[in-house]
Amino acid sequence: MSHFGSYEDRVKDFDWSIAEKELEYNDGDVINIGWYCTDRICQMGKGEKTALLWEGFGGTEKKFTFNDIRIASNTIGSFLRELGVKNEDRVCLFMDRIPELYLGFLGVLKIGAVAQPLFSAFGDESLFVRLDNAQTTAIITTRKHVSKVRKIVEKMPYLKHIIIVDYDGKKPLRDREVAFSLEEATPVEEFECFPTTAESPSVLHYTSGTTGQPKGVKHVHYSLISQYLTAKWVLDLHDDDIYWCTADPGWVTGTSYGIIGVWSLGVTQCVLDSGFSADAWYKFIDKHRVTVWYSAPTAIRSLMKAGAEIVKNNDLSSLRHLASVGEPLNAEAVVWSQEVLGKPFHDTYWQTETGSMMLVNFPGMKVKPGSMGRPFPGITAVVLDPESLEPIKEPGRPGLIGFKPGWPAMMRTYWNNEETYKSKFANGWYLPGDRSSIDTDGYFWFTGRDDDVINTGGHLVSPFEVESALLEHEAVAESAVVAKPDEVNMEVVKAFVTLKPGVEATPELELKIMNFIRKKLSSIAMPQEIEYMAQLPKTRSGKIMRRVLQAKEWGEEIGDTSTLEDDE
Ligand code: WT7
């Protein structure tokens, strides 16, 4: 039996206090996510249950019980405390998906500090803008990634501690660097968590917008309420499940559902710290007997491409429930999974800012392939007329998605950027910046984003950030960055550039520029193609018209260019 029952029954009389009761939380109590994910589960008698089954590159395995993760997060927390890290200080986690990332995250929360996880593939520039915005006090990293921190450390006087969790003593530590080994540290059995309350800051995730630098989405400890209940009802997590969330905790799915949701429910999860490979993924499911799987459309499309044959080499019969997030899940992918895996992927829609799932397909609910599903109980969702910002009544007519503010996991602000935060609200609605229609049964159908942000393989990339980085290359005079259609990643980054006088437009230069962006920003933000132009299309006032270039990539009519000549 799924936890959920019928949609109508759940929506009727829904109240978030359902989760508060289950978590034995009362208004005004201390609420600390680190404690809820570890100590509380142990107090419930599940200390010896496996919390984490970790598999690294090359098949190394590590296993942690709930008592192990309780002690490990205590140990990291007390190490940070001894260094002088205080509540509300930002502590960045900059690691591959090693156990220290997960345990460090909880340790940071336990001392009341703000966990700032950053994707380990970020280059020094991507890292710097995010640490600088957050004025981060400490960063926890590994030998593999510390060189990127060293490159920018002089520009960051506020960064007091660089903690290396796999220091091998071979090269001397530099200024502000300190070694910490989870295996060698004295285990801290008893630990006093910082008494955070509902509105105490917990997690800071950076997300990209169309303009300006990435925005730091501030979450609070009370987010647990929605993360716990959505994980329970939508992912349908039960006590005996083996859960696999393929997302990296550098992104919100990897924390809300790759740490908080699953562990606050006391459920076992496995983590695979290596890149995508269809064969390795199927083997992983087979080996660990994964029952609930939360993944993303690009991964599913890659599995489709790898073919049905290799599915047969593995026993995937343990899979009970499949869910997806991050980008449009095409109907074909749902039909494919039903055919090949015997179960449909259940789409979920939400974003860094919402902190937890908003539009969902529950287990047991009729899946309409290609639809994002219906609002989670307690969520009021509409589509708004873009002009009047009034809810659209007619089924099927697309408009801007709007959510009534006030669910527990909603962001509380953009760090140091209250103005942009405020701009996300209009007429009493929170606007996530996406478009959708609603059908007669109340199902939402995604129709597109409302801005120029590129969603490549489920990762948001700001064209502005890539354009700025391109301008730092010595050969580039001007740049415009757009999304280009792609079979697997849905969209990839494409750059148009004009070169400085005298620079020759060669294929070698294209590779050099691509690599320059990869190092500075990340492999995700790296343009997959660079097209040289003699000049870029501009408005009369000189603003580059991305939309003209984008339309060309998608084979769309540009329409009346006389209006495009004007600034908007
Ligand atoms: C943006 C949020 C929260 C999970 C990871 C992404 C797009 C997300 C769907 C979906 C179509 C989707 C939206 C959204 N998106 N889920 N099911 N169907 N589009 O978090 O990086 O903050 O990105 O991803 O455009 O606004 P994020």
Residues whose N, C-alpha, C, O or C-beta is under 5 A from the ligand:
A	BS01	WT7	T207 T253 V325 G326 E327 P328 L329 D347 T348 Y349 W350 Q351 T352 E353 M372 P432 D434 F446 R449 G458 L460
